[in-house]
Amino acid sequence: MRRAKSSSKFPGVITLVICLAGGGQALAGPMPETENGRYALSPAGDGVLRLDTRTGAVSTCSNSGAGWACYAVPDERAAMDTEIGRLQADIVRLQAENERLKADLASREPTVSGKIEEPLPKSDSLKPGEPKAAEGERKIEIPLPSDRDMDRMMSFLERAWRRLIEMANRVQKDVSGKI
């Protein structure tokens, strides 16, 4: 019995090529995320800095003995947004408290009676007034420093002056030695 021959010598090969061409991408899987623009990679130190262009998250990726690993970089923006939210809540709370205190103060009865609307006459504070009898008897005495206190102060000033001169001499020697 004779078999019928097909018009092509390689029917199995053509079928195989068509299957591989169509299914090649299915076998390869989806394209890596860096190829379609989701991640932007930049070399950094001993690894790579990875920016997720969809979410804005930044990660540092490095090759350790077990393989590549990426770790999220702390997001200062999130911390700042949290702090701003907390401060805004504090402002609202303090404004409400301020309004409550103003209302409480306004509802109280005035404690000062006989308050006048006219300003008090100004007096010249530099012009000495006439001392009253009670003020004339009181005198403020400021004790002068003793000789011992003066000696201690002079000793302190002498030591400070000597240290200043020694420091200036050291600086001059350092500068002249380096020039």
Contacts in CASP RR format, 6 or more apart in sequence:
PFRMAT RR
TARGET T0000
AUTHOR 0000-0000-0000
METHOD contacts of the structure
MODEL  1
MRRAKSSSKFPGVITLVICLAGGGQALAGPMPETENGRYALSPAGDGVLR
LDTRTGAVSTCSNSGAGWACYAVPDERAAMDTEIGRLQADIVRLQAENER
LKADLASREPTVSGKIEEPLPKSDSLKPGEPKAAEGERKIEIPLPSDRDM
DRMMSFLERAWRRLIEMANRVQKDVSGKI
8 14 0 8 1.000
33 39 0 8 1.000
34 41 0 8 1.000
37 53 0 8 1.000
38 52 0 8 1.000
38 53 0 8 1.000
38 54 0 8 1.000
39 50 0 8 1.000
39 51 0 8 1.000
39 52 0 8 1.000
39 53 0 8 1.000
40 50 0 8 1.000
40 51 0 8 1.000
40 53 0 8 1.000
41 48 0 8 1.000
41 49 0 8 1.000
41 50 0 8 1.000
41 51 0 8 1.000
42 48 0 8 1.000
42 49 0 8 1.000
42 51 0 8 1.000
43 49 0 8 1.000
44 60 0 8 1.000
46 62 0 8 1.000
47 60 0 8 1.000
47 61 0 8 1.000
47 62 0 8 1.000
47 63 0 8 1.000
48 60 0 8 1.000
48 61 0 8 1.000
48 62 0 8 1.000
49 58 0 8 1.000
49 59 0 8 1.000
49 60 0 8 1.000
49 61 0 8 1.000
50 58 0 8 1.000
50 59 0 8 1.000
50 60 0 8 1.000
50 61 0 8 1.000
50 70 0 8 1.000
51 57 0 8 1.000
51 58 0 8 1.000
52 58 0 8 1.000
52 59 0 8 1.000
57 72 0 8 1.000
57 75 0 8 1.000
58 72 0 8 1.000
58 73 0 8 1.000
58 75 0 8 1.000
59 70 0 8 1.000
59 71 0 8 1.000
59 72 0 8 1.000
59 73 0 8 1.000
60 70 0 8 1.000
60 71 0 8 1.000
60 73 0 8 1.000
61 68 0 8 1.000
61 69 0 8 1.000
61 70 0 8 1.000
61 71 0 8 1.000
62 68 0 8 1.000
62 69 0 8 1.000
145 153 0 8 1.000
END
